[in-house]
Amino acid sequence: MEKEMLTKVRRDLHQIPEIGFQEYKTQKYLLDVISSFAQTHLEVKTWKTGILVRVQGENPKRTIGFRADMDGLPIKEDTEYNFQSLHEGNMHACGHDFHMTIGLGALANLAKNPIDDHVLFVFQPAEEGPGGALPLMESKEFKQWQPDMIFALHIAPELPVGTVSTKAGLLFANTSELFIDFKGKGGHAAYPHLTKDMVVAASNFVSQLQQVVSRKIDPLESAVITIGKIEGGFVQNVIAEHARLEGTIRTLNPASIDIVKKNIESFAKGFEMNFDCSIGIDYGSNYYQVFNTEKYVNKFKNIIHLEGLDWHEAKAAMTGEDFGYFLKEIPGFMFWLGVDSAYGLHHSKLKPNEDALVVAVKAVESTLRNL
């Protein structure tokens, strides 16, 4: 697929961002593009709003997988593109329009010129939430074509075009969403003694929550608890009956996330007594760590050097990615792709450089042919 077509596809996809398991237009668009490719070696299955495409190998001894995620984010776009999102309030602010386009580019080339082994292209919904990797892997469609190894990429706004970055071992953290609801008794601001103020309870909870990390987690085991959103009350002179905290937990050790959750729950029980309220906790989506297989990372590094691209050794990050569930069961790796954007991931002004599309298709196709 040439640069002009890659650019068109990316811009088309950019205009129709859809949140997890609602990627109906995206799925249809991908299927229409895939139907235009050489079909002799292609087999296609759908699963919910996702797509599996197998390129039949000439002399298959294994199946190599490549995953591209599909969903957008509930973010209002502010890029001033002339191809901005047509779905008000949704945006491809994490580069999944790039990921899908790159997958299509590599698929188009392999459809015309397959390799000896089978290649499975996985277009996966709901990476941003509620999490599509695990249920997709448990599906009969995936199990019928399950690859022997798998890899994926993620755009990196801070890296220049022409650069790829990854590392063996731990790349991304274990993550869990965190939702905490406080229920007390509301009332008039002039009579606080007759109420159970949940703004006060929730505020105290936030200020003391970091004790879970500082006193319950081994200092040599990295962990983060972040509360990113607080809601409580509805007017200035009424004491709030309900408050809600929304945040995230991230750890570099799978066992540590269970320790954090257990201690948050114990912490909440004490607050229920102290503030005479009830507290409910929900963890939403949980993502397993991205742990790259060393032998495949080493092979990938050699391929990148042969292709004349720049290699940057990555550091482990507290980023979360549900591709970790694939790597928990199947050897493989994920890598960062430089796209040189002034604004970062999940930002309303994210503008990846489209020159990276050709670079990435080259890197992915070469990896599929030489891994």
N, C-alpha and C positions, 0 to 999 in steps of 0.2 A: 504494500500500500504506500503510495507516494505521499510526500509532505502535504500537498494541497488537499488530498482526500483525508489525511489524518486530521488536519486542521478543521476541515468541515465537520467531520464526525464529532470531534471534541466540542465544537461550538454548538452543534445540534444537541448533544447530550447535556451541555452546560445549561441550556435553556429549560430543561425539563427535570430538575432535581425533585426526587420523591423520597420521603422518609421510609424507614425500615418496613419491609413487607407490604409496601404500597407502590412498588416500582413497576406499575403496570405499563405506563407509556415507555419507560426505559426498556423493559423486557421486549415489548413489541418492536421498538426501534432496533435493538440489538439483533433480534431474529430477522428483521427485514434486511439488515446489512449482511448478516451471515448467509442469508439465502442468495445473495449476489456473488458469493465466492464459488470457486470450483467445488463441486459437490461429490466428486468420485470417491474421495477418501473420508468424507464427513458423516458423522452420526450425531444427532442432536436430541437431547432430552430436556424437558423443563421440570423444575421442582419449585412449587409455589411461584414466586416472582423471579426466581433464579434460572440459570441456563447452564447445562453441561454440554460441551462439544468435544467429541473425540475425533482426532485425526488418526485414522488407521495407519499403522506403520507398515512398511514394505516387508520387514522380517522381524516382527516384534518379539522381544524377550522381556520387556518391562513396559511400564507406563510412567511417563514423566508428566507432572501436573504443574499448571500455572494458574494462580488465583487472582482475579480482579474483583474488587468490591464495587457495589452498584449504587448505594443509597447516598442521598444528600443529607443536609442538616437543616433544622428549623431556625435559620439565620436569614435576616433580611439583607439582601445583597446591596453593596455600595461600591461597585467597581467602576461604574460608568462605561462598561462595555456596551457596544451596540448589539450585543447578543446576550444581554442580561437574562437572568431567570424569568421565565414567564409564569412561574408558580410563586405568587406573592408570599413572602415569609419563609421560603425555602431557598437554599443555595448549595451548590457544590463547593463548599468551603473547606473541604479536606482533600480535594484532588481526585475524587473517585471518577470524575469525568475523564481525567487523564488516564487513570488506571484501566478503565474499560477500553478507551481508544487504543492504548498500547497493546492490550490483549487482542483486540480485533486486528491490529496491524500485523502482529506476529502470526495470528491464526490465518489471515489471508495469504501470507507468504508460504506457510506450511501446507495449506490446502492445495496450492499449486505444485509444491515440491516437498512432499513428506519425507520424514526420516525413517530409519529402520524401525524404531520403537513407536508405540502408541504415544500420543500426546493428548492430555486432557486439559481443556481450558474450562475453568470454573468461574462463572460470573455469579458472584455470591451477594445476595441481598442482606440488608440489616446489619452491616458491620458496626455502624454507629449505635445501634440499639434497635430492638432488644437483644441482638446477637444472632446472627444467622449461621455461623460456622458450625456450631455443635449440632443443631437439628438437621442441617444439610448433611453432615457426615453420618448421621444416624439413618438417613433415608435409604431406601432400597435402590434408588437411582444412582446415588453416589457409590454405594457399596458394590454395585455391579461393575463399575468402572474405576474403583479405587486405585489411585496411583501408588507406585512404589517409592517415589520421592516427589516433593512439591516445593515450589518457591513462589514468591510474590515480591512486589515492590511497593514503596510508599514515597510520594513526592517529599522532597526536603527543601522548603523555601529558602533556607539559609545557605545552601550549597550552590555553586555555579553550575550552569549547564555544561555537560560533558564530564561531570563527576558522579561517581557512585560510591556508596559508603556502607559498610556493614562490619560485622565481627563474628568470630566463632563464639559459641556459648550464649550467655544471656544478653539479649538486645533490648527487649521491652519488659516491663514489670507485670506482675499479677495485679489486677485491678478489680474493684467492686464499686458500684454505685452505692450511695448511702442516703436514705430518706428517714427522717425522724420527726414524728408528729407528737405534739404536746397537747393534752386536753385537760383543761381546768374549769374555772367558773368565771364568767365575765361579769361586768357590772359598771356602775358609774365611777368615773375617775375620782370623785370626791369621797368615795367610801371603799378604799382599798382593802380595809379589814374584813369586808364582806365578800371578797373575791379570792380567786386563785389565779394570779397573774402569770400568763404563759409567756409573755414577752420577757419578763424578768427571769423565768425559769429557763427559757431557751437561750437567753443571753449569757447566763451563768454557765450553762452547759457548754456553749461554744468556748468560753474563756478557759474552762478547765479540761476540755476534751484532749488537749495535747499531752496531758499527763499519761494517757494511754500509751503514746509513743515513747515519751521520755522515761517512764518508769516501768513499763511492762514489756518492752521490746529490747532485746540485746542491742547495745549500742553499735555492735559490728554488723547488725542486720538492718538495712535501710527500710524505713517505713514512713509513709506520709498520710496524714488525714487532713483533708481540706474541705471546709464548708464554704461553698460558693454562692449560696442563696439562702436568705432568711425571709420568711413571710409571717406576719402576725398582726392581728387587729384590722380595723377598717376605718377608724376615725380617731382624732387626737384625744378626745375626752371620754373614751370608753376603754376600760381595761379588757385586754384580749383574753378570750376564752380558749383560743386555739393558736398555736404557732407551729411552723414547719421549717425544718432545716433540710437542705439538700446539699450533698457533697460527694466526695469520692475517697476511697481508700486505695493506696498503692504500696506494694511491697516487692522486694527483690527475691523473697523466699516464699514459695507456695504455702509453707506451714505458718508463716508469720501473719498472713491475712486472716486465718482462723483465730489466731491468738488475739488480734486486734478486734475482731467481731465479738468474741467472747467477753472481752473486757469492756467494750462499749455497752454491751447488754448488762453487765454487772454495774457499770457506772450509772446506767439509766435507772436501775432498781433503787439505788440510793437516792437519786433525784426524785423519784416518785414519792418516797417517804418524806424527804426534806421539803418538797413543794406541794405535797398533798394533791398530786395529779396523776394522770396515766400517760404513759409514753409508749408509742408503737414504733417499731423499727422495721424497715424493709430495705433489702440490699439490691433490688433491681437486677441489672445485668452484671454478670461476673465474667471477667476475661482471664484466661490462663496466660502465663508468661510466654514470650516469644524466645525460644531457645534454639539457636542455629546449630546445625550439625557441622562439625569442624571440617570433615573431609569434603563436603560440598562447598563450603565457603572457600576453602583453599583452591578447589577446581575453578570456582567462579572468579576468584582473584586472577588466576592465570588467563582465563578467557578475556577478562576486562583489559588486561595489559596487552594481549594480542590484538584487541580491537582498537587500541590506541586511546582508550578512555582513561581518565584520571581516577585513581583509587585513593580513598580516604578511609583510614581505620576509624571505625565508629566507637563511641563509648556507650555503655549501657544507659538507658534512659527510663524514667518513670512513665513513659508513654504506654498506653494500653492498646491492644489490638487483638481481635478475636481470631486472627490467623494463628495465634498460639495454640488453639485447640487442634488445628491440623498438625502442627509440629509436635504436639504431645504424642500423637499416634503414628505419624509418618515422618521420616527424616527429610530434612530440607533446610530452607533458610529464607529470610526476608532481607531486602536491602533498601537503602535510601537512594532516591534519584534526585540529583540537583536540578532545581527549576528556577532558581534566582528570582525570588519574589521579595519585594520590600516588606510585605505583610505576611504573617505566619499562618499556620494551620488554624482553622476554625475562626478566621478573621473575615469580616464582611468585605474587606478590600483585597483579599488574596487574589493575585494575578500571576499564575505560573507562566514562565516563558515557554511558548509553544515550540521553540526550537528543540526543546528536550524530548518532544514526541519521537522524532526520527532517531535520536540518540538511544532512547529507551527501547524502541522496536528492534534496533540493531543489537542491543545488549541482550534482550530477552530471546530473540531468535537464535543468536549465536550460542547462548547458553543451552537452549533446547537441542541444538545440533551437536554440541560438543561436551555436554556434561557427562 
